[in-house]
Amino acid sequence: MEKIEFFDYQKLAKKMNMPNVTLKKIEKEVKEEFPKDKMMYELHVLRAVRSKYWKKRVK
């Protein structure tokens, strides 16, 4: 796992009880979209975590 530089999405994911597997899937998808832009990568992962959309998909 890379060092967080801009947005601490991992702390929020933990606070929201997001399963680690779900966070890893989001990170992978976002990394494909923003492979070279660390700030955009972290921002979009943070937005995905905050959206709570993932809660509907996790059973």
N, CA, C and O atoms as a Tinker XYZ file with bonds, in Angstrom:
   236  protein
     1  N      0.841000   -1.179000    0.000000    73     2
     2  CA     0.000000    0.000000    0.000000    64     1     3
     3  C      0.887000    1.243000    0.000000    63     2     4     5
     4  O      1.867000    1.321000    0.741000    81     3
     5  N      0.537000    2.189000   -0.823000    73     3     6
     6  CA     1.330000    3.399000   -0.927000    64     5     7
     7  C      1.037000    4.355000    0.223000    63     6     8     9
     8  O     -0.025000    4.308000    0.842000    81     7
     9  N      2.003000    5.218000    0.488000    73     7    10
    10  CA     1.851000    6.222000    1.530000    64     9    11
    11  C      0.816000    7.263000    1.100000    63    10    12    13
    12  O      0.840000    7.736000   -0.036000    81    11
    13  N     -0.089000    7.613000    2.009000    73    11    14
    14  CA    -1.087000    8.642000    1.737000    64    13    15
    15  C     -0.390000    9.998000    1.754000    63    14    16    17
    16  O      0.359000   10.300000    2.683000    81    15
    17  N     -0.632000   10.814000    0.734000    73    15    18
    18  CA     0.009000   12.118000    0.657000    64    17    19
    19  C     -0.980000   13.274000    0.722000    63    18    20    21
    20  O     -0.644000   14.343000    1.231000    81    19
    21  N     -2.189000   13.077000    0.216000    73    19    22
    22  CA    -3.123000   14.188000    0.104000    64    21    23
    23  C     -4.398000   13.990000    0.919000    63    22    24    25
    24  O     -4.767000   14.860000    1.707000    81    23
    25  N     -5.067000   12.864000    0.742000    73    23    26
    26  CA    -6.361000   12.606000    1.369000    64    25    27
    27  C     -6.324000   11.280000    2.115000    63    26    28    29
    28  O     -6.069000   10.238000    1.510000    81    27
    29  N     -6.573000   11.304000    3.416000    73    27    30
    30  CA    -6.494000   10.093000    4.225000    64    29    31
    31  C     -7.805000    9.308000    4.139000    63    30    32    33
    32  O     -8.581000    9.258000    5.093000    81    31
    33  N     -8.028000    8.706000    2.989000    73    31    34
    34  CA    -9.249000    7.935000    2.759000    64    33    35
    35  C     -9.259000    6.644000    3.580000    63    34    36    37
    36  O    -10.330000    6.127000    3.896000    81    35
    37  N     -8.094000    6.122000    3.927000    73    35    38
    38  CA    -8.024000    4.880000    4.691000    64    37    39
    39  C     -8.605000    5.061000    6.093000    63    38    40    41
    40  O     -9.297000    4.178000    6.601000    81    39
    41  N     -8.328000    6.180000    6.702000    73    39    42
    42  CA    -8.865000    6.465000    8.033000    64    41    43
    43  C    -10.394000    6.537000    7.985000    63    42    44    45
    44  O    -11.078000    6.004000    8.859000    81    43
    45  N    -10.917000    7.201000    6.959000    73    43    46
    46  CA   -12.368000    7.313000    6.809000    64    45    47
    47  C    -12.992000    5.946000    6.542000    63    46    48    49
    48  O    -14.036000    5.618000    7.105000    81    47
    49  N    -12.362000    5.157000    5.695000    73    47    50
    50  CA   -12.884000    3.817000    5.386000    64    49    51
    51  C    -12.960000    2.972000    6.657000    63    50    52    53
    52  O    -13.928000    2.243000    6.874000    81    51
    53  N    -11.945000    3.077000    7.475000    73    51    54
    54  CA   -11.950000    2.326000    8.731000    64    53    55
    55  C    -13.068000    2.817000    9.647000    63    54    56    57
    56  O    -13.772000    2.017000   10.262000    81    55
    57  N    -13.226000    4.133000    9.731000    73    55    58
    58  CA   -14.268000    4.725000   10.569000    64    57    59
    59  C    -15.665000    4.306000   10.111000    63    58    60    61
    60  O    -16.572000    4.147000   10.929000    81    59
    61  N    -15.833000    4.129000    8.798000    73    59    62
    62  CA   -17.124000    3.746000    8.230000    64    61    63
    63  C    -17.303000    2.224000    8.169000    63    62    64    65
    64  O    -18.282000    1.731000    7.609000    81    63
    65  N    -16.358000    1.491000    8.744000    73    63    66
    66  CA   -16.392000    0.022000    8.758000    64    65    67
    67  C    -16.453000   -0.585000    7.355000    63    66    68    69
    68  O    -17.138000   -1.581000    7.125000    81    67
    69  N    -15.741000    0.019000    6.446000    73    67    70
    70  CA   -15.666000   -0.516000    5.089000    64    69    71
    71  C    -14.767000   -1.747000    5.095000    63    70    72    73
    72  O    -13.646000   -1.691000    5.602000    81    71
    73  N    -15.239000   -2.845000    4.543000    73    71    74
    74  CA   -14.377000   -4.037000    4.451000    64    73    75
    75  C    -13.126000   -3.729000    3.621000    63    74    76    77
    76  O    -13.193000   -3.028000    2.611000    81    75
    77  N    -12.002000   -4.258000    4.061000    73    75    78
    78  CA   -10.738000   -4.020000    3.370000    64    77    79
    79  C    -10.794000   -4.495000    1.917000    63    78    80    81
    80  O    -10.196000   -3.882000    1.033000    81    79
    81  N    -11.505000   -5.574000    1.683000    73    79    82
    82  CA   -11.648000   -6.113000    0.322000    64    81    83
    83  C    -12.322000   -5.079000   -0.583000    63    82    84    85
    84  O    -11.921000   -4.896000   -1.733000    81    83
    85  N    -13.330000   -4.418000   -0.066000    73    83    86
    86  CA   -14.049000   -3.395000   -0.833000    64    85    87
    87  C    -13.135000   -2.213000   -1.131000    63    86    88    89
    88  O    -13.116000   -1.706000   -2.253000    81    87
    89  N    -12.377000   -1.775000   -0.131000    73    87    90
    90  CA   -11.448000   -0.664000   -0.334000    64    89    91
    91  C    -10.410000   -1.019000   -1.393000    63    90    92    93
    92  O    -10.070000   -0.188000   -2.237000    81    91
    93  N     -9.913000   -2.234000   -1.352000    73    91    94
    94  CA    -8.916000   -2.668000   -2.347000    64    93    95
    95  C     -9.496000   -2.657000   -3.762000    63    94    96    97
    96  O     -8.812000   -2.276000   -4.712000    81    95
    97  N    -10.748000   -3.074000   -3.901000    73    95    98
    98  CA   -11.393000   -3.055000   -5.223000    64    97    99
    99  C    -11.522000   -1.627000   -5.737000    63    98   100   101
   100  O    -11.256000   -1.357000   -6.908000    81    99
   101  N    -11.927000   -0.722000   -4.867000    73    99   102
   102  CA   -12.061000    0.688000   -5.258000    64   101   103
   103  C    -10.701000    1.241000   -5.651000    63   102   104   105
   104  O    -10.571000    1.896000   -6.685000    81   103
   105  N     -9.686000    0.981000   -4.832000    73   103   106
   106  CA    -8.338000    1.466000   -5.137000    64   105   107
   107  C     -7.870000    0.968000   -6.507000    63   106   108   109
   108  O     -7.285000    1.725000   -7.282000    81   107
   109  N     -8.126000   -0.294000   -6.796000    73   107   110
   110  CA    -7.711000   -0.870000   -8.081000    64   109   111
   111  C     -8.408000   -0.188000   -9.256000    63   110   112   113
   112  O     -7.767000    0.171000  -10.244000    81   111
   113  N     -9.720000   -0.015000   -9.142000    73   111   114
   114  CA   -10.473000    0.639000  -10.217000    64   113   115
   115  C     -9.998000    2.071000  -10.451000    63   114   116   117
   116  O     -9.814000    2.495000  -11.592000    81   115
   117  N     -9.802000    2.803000   -9.370000    73   115   118
   118  CA    -9.389000    4.201000   -9.498000    64   117   119
   119  C     -7.960000    4.292000  -10.036000    63   118   120   121
   120  O     -7.644000    5.191000  -10.816000    81   119
   121  N     -7.103000    3.368000   -9.623000    73   119   122
   122  CA    -5.714000    3.378000  -10.102000    64   121   123
   123  C     -5.659000    3.194000  -11.620000    63   122   124   125
   124  O     -4.787000    3.746000  -12.289000    81   123
   125  N     -6.597000    2.413000  -12.151000    73   123   126
   126  CA    -6.647000    2.226000  -13.604000    64   125   127
   127  C     -7.029000    3.532000  -14.312000    63   126   128   129
   128  O     -6.574000    3.805000  -15.423000    81   127
   129  N     -7.859000    4.321000  -13.658000    73   127   130
   130  CA    -8.299000    5.579000  -14.257000    64   129   131
   131  C     -7.255000    6.691000  -14.098000    63   130   132   133
   132  O     -7.101000    7.532000  -14.984000    81   131
   133  N     -6.545000    6.692000  -12.975000    73   131   134
   134  CA    -5.553000    7.733000  -12.694000    64   133   135
   135  C     -4.214000    7.090000  -12.304000    63   134   136   137
   136  O     -3.796000    7.192000  -11.151000    81   135
   137  N     -3.552000    6.441000  -13.241000    73   135   138
   138  CA    -2.329000    5.712000  -12.896000    64   137   139
   139  C     -1.140000    6.598000  -12.514000    63   138   140   141
   140  O     -0.236000    6.147000  -11.810000    81   139
   141  N     -1.134000    7.836000  -12.967000    73   139   142
   142  CA     0.034000    8.694000  -12.724000    64   141   143
   143  C     -0.269000    9.939000  -11.910000    63   142   144   145
   144  O      0.623000   10.755000  -11.675000    81   143
   145  N     -1.493000   10.097000  -11.484000    73   143   146
   146  CA    -1.871000   11.303000  -10.747000    64   145   147
   147  C     -2.299000   10.921000   -9.329000    63   146   148   149
   148  O     -3.459000   10.588000   -9.086000    81   147
   149  N     -1.349000   10.974000   -8.406000    73   147   150
   150  CA    -1.573000   10.538000   -7.024000    64   149   151
   151  C     -2.695000   11.330000   -6.348000    63   150   152   153
   152  O     -3.515000   10.750000   -5.636000    81   151
   153  N     -2.740000   12.628000   -6.561000    73   151   154
   154  CA    -3.757000   13.443000   -5.918000    64   153   155
   155  C     -5.154000   13.088000   -6.422000    63   154   156   157
   156  O     -6.075000   12.937000   -5.619000    81   155
   157  N     -5.324000   12.953000   -7.720000    73   155   158
   158  CA    -6.631000   12.590000   -8.279000    64   157   159
   159  C     -7.024000   11.186000   -7.835000    63   158   160   161
   160  O     -8.193000   10.921000   -7.555000    81   159
   161  N     -6.047000   10.294000   -7.772000    73   159   162
   162  CA    -6.291000    8.927000   -7.308000    64   161   163
   163  C     -6.869000    8.956000   -5.895000    63   162   164   165
   164  O     -7.927000    8.380000   -5.641000    81   163
   165  N     -6.178000    9.620000   -4.986000    73   163   166
   166  CA    -6.631000    9.665000   -3.596000    64   165   167
   167  C     -7.968000   10.391000   -3.458000    63   166   168   169
   168  O     -8.820000    9.977000   -2.671000    81   167
   169  N     -8.153000   11.452000   -4.206000    73   167   170
   170  CA    -9.408000   12.198000   -4.146000    64   169   171
   171  C    -10.586000   11.325000   -4.583000    63   170   172   173
   172  O    -11.633000   11.326000   -3.935000    81   171
   173  N    -10.421000   10.590000   -5.664000    73   171   174
   174  CA   -11.518000    9.765000   -6.165000    64   173   175
   175  C    -11.791000    8.555000   -5.267000    63   174   176   177
   176  O    -12.941000    8.137000   -5.136000    81   175
   177  N    -10.764000    7.996000   -4.655000    73   175   178
   178  CA   -10.994000    6.932000   -3.684000    64   177   179
   179  C    -11.760000    7.502000   -2.491000    63   178   180   181
   180  O    -12.718000    6.892000   -2.016000    81   179
   181  N    -11.346000    8.652000   -2.016000    73   179   182
   182  CA   -12.042000    9.306000   -0.902000    64   181   183
   183  C    -13.509000    9.557000   -1.242000    63   182   184   185
   184  O    -14.390000    9.295000   -0.423000    81   183
   185  N    -13.768000   10.052000   -2.421000    73   183   186
   186  CA   -15.150000   10.313000   -2.835000    64   185   187
   187  C    -15.972000    9.030000   -2.901000    63   186   188   189
   188  O    -17.146000    9.020000   -2.533000    81   187
   189  N    -15.359000    7.958000   -3.367000    73   187   190
   190  CA   -16.059000    6.676000   -3.436000    64   189   191
   191  C    -16.392000    6.163000   -2.036000    63   190   192   193
   192  O    -17.479000    5.632000   -1.805000    81   191
   193  N    -15.464000    6.324000   -1.115000    73   191   194
   194  CA   -15.706000    5.897000    0.266000    64   193   195
   195  C    -16.826000    6.738000    0.880000    63   194   196   197
   196  O    -17.748000    6.200000    1.495000    81   195
   197  N    -16.742000    8.041000    0.713000    73   195   198
   198  CA   -17.739000    8.947000    1.302000    64   197   199
   199  C    -19.126000    8.782000    0.689000    63   198   200   201
   200  O    -20.123000    9.097000    1.339000    81   199
   201  N    -19.209000    8.301000   -0.533000    73   199   202
   202  CA   -20.499000    8.197000   -1.216000    64   201   203
   203  C    -21.436000    7.185000   -0.561000    63   202   204   205
   204  O    -22.655000    7.277000   -0.708000    81   203
   205  N    -20.871000    6.228000    0.156000    73   203   206
   206  CA   -21.628000    5.153000    0.794000    64   205   207
   207  C    -22.324000    4.239000   -0.217000    63   206   208   209
   208  O    -23.061000    3.336000    0.179000    81   207
   209  N    -22.106000    4.453000   -1.478000    73   207   210
   210  CA   -22.671000    3.575000   -2.505000    64   209   211
   211  C    -22.210000    2.141000   -2.288000    63   210   212   213
   212  O    -22.969000    1.200000   -2.517000    81   211
   213  N    -20.988000    1.977000   -1.854000    73   211   214
   214  CA   -20.407000    0.654000   -1.628000    64   213   215
   215  C    -21.204000   -0.142000   -0.602000    63   214   216   217
   216  O    -21.204000   -1.372000   -0.654000    81   215
   217  N    -21.891000    0.533000    0.339000    73   215   218
   218  CA   -22.664000   -0.177000    1.368000    64   217   219
   219  C    -23.795000   -0.996000    0.731000    63   218   220   221
   220  O    -24.150000   -2.059000    1.241000    81   219
   221  N    -24.353000   -0.516000   -0.360000    73   219   222
   222  CA   -25.416000   -1.243000   -1.044000    64   221   223
   223  C    -24.881000   -2.495000   -1.720000    63   222   224   225
   224  O    -25.618000   -3.461000   -1.916000    81   223
   225  N    -23.618000   -2.484000   -2.072000    73   223   226
   226  CA   -23.018000   -3.580000   -2.819000    64   225   227
   227  C    -22.397000   -4.639000   -1.897000    63   226   228   229
   228  O    -22.150000   -5.766000   -2.326000    81   227
   229  N    -22.149000   -4.281000   -0.647000    73   227   230
   230  CA   -21.532000   -5.208000    0.311000    64   229   231
   231  C    -22.634000   -5.921000    1.082000    63   230   232   233
   232  O    -23.564000   -5.291000    1.586000    81   231
   233  N    -22.519000   -7.225000    1.167000    73   231   234
   234  CA   -23.510000   -8.000000    1.923000    64   233   235
   235  C    -22.875000   -8.730000    3.057000    63   234   236
   236  O    -23.559000   -9.433000    3.800000    81   235
